Amino acid sequence: MKTKEQIIAELKAEYPTLKDGSEEIGYRQLTDAEYQDTIERWAVWIFYQEKLEAEVAESLTKKAAAQAKLEALGLTTDDLEALGLGGN
């Protein structure tokens, strides 16, 4: 997983300048402070999104491994529930 600093570097390389506005009202270049703040907010969002995706993938992998072990033993999650080992 990338660090926030790595994400910031990638964003700055991809977006060396930023503007806001619209076709109707026109566009203006962001100030340095606005630019830095925007890149920082984007990086934080991307960082936590990637972290969440990694945690979900890890959880699914662990669940799949646990179910494979149960199947190898000839058990189901219902069997564990019946034994009081369900964990739910």
SVG drawing of the C-alpha trace seen along z (x, -y; Angstrom):
<svg xmlns="http://www.w3.org/2000/svg" viewBox="-27 -34 33 68">
<polyline fill="none" stroke="black" stroke-width="0.4" points="0.0,0.0 1.2,-3.5 2.0,-6.1 0.1,-9.4 3.3,-11.1 3.6,-8.8 0.0,-9.5 0.6,-13.3 3.7,-13.0 1.6,-11.1 -1.2,-13.6 1.2,-16.6 2.8,-14.9 -0.6,-14.2 -2.1,-17.6 0.6,-20.2 -2.0,-23.0 -5.7,-23.1 -8.5,-25.4 -12.0,-25.8 -15.1,-27.3 -17.3,-26.4 -18.0,-27.3 -20.7,-29.6 -18.7,-31.6 -15.2,-31.0 -12.2,-29.4 -9.5,-30.6 -6.2,-29.1 -6.1,-27.9 -3.7,-29.7 -0.8,-27.7 -2.5,-27.2 -5.8,-26.1 -3.8,-23.7 -1.9,-22.2 -5.1,-21.8 -6.9,-20.1 -4.1,-17.7 -3.9,-16.9 -7.6,-16.2 -7.5,-14.0 -4.5,-12.1 -6.2,-11.4 -9.3,-10.2 -7.3,-7.9 -5.2,-6.6 -8.1,-5.6 -10.0,-4.2 -7.1,-2.0 -6.7,-1.0 -10.3,0.0 -10.1,2.0 -7.1,3.8 -8.8,4.6 -11.9,5.9 -9.7,8.1 -7.8,9.4 -11.0,10.2 -12.4,12.0 -9.2,14.0 -9.3,15.0 -13.0,16.0 -12.3,18.1 -9.4,19.8 -11.5,20.6 -14.3,22.0 -11.8,24.2 -10.5,25.6 -14.0,26.3 -14.8,28.1 -11.6,30.1 -12.8,31.3 -16.3,32.0 -17.9,29.2 -20.1,26.3 -20.7,23.0 -24.0,24.5 -22.1,27.3 -20.0,24.7 -23.1,22.8 -24.6,26.1 -21.5,26.6 -21.6,23.1 -18.5,22.1 -20.1,19.9 -18.6,16.6 -21.6,14.6"/>
</svg>
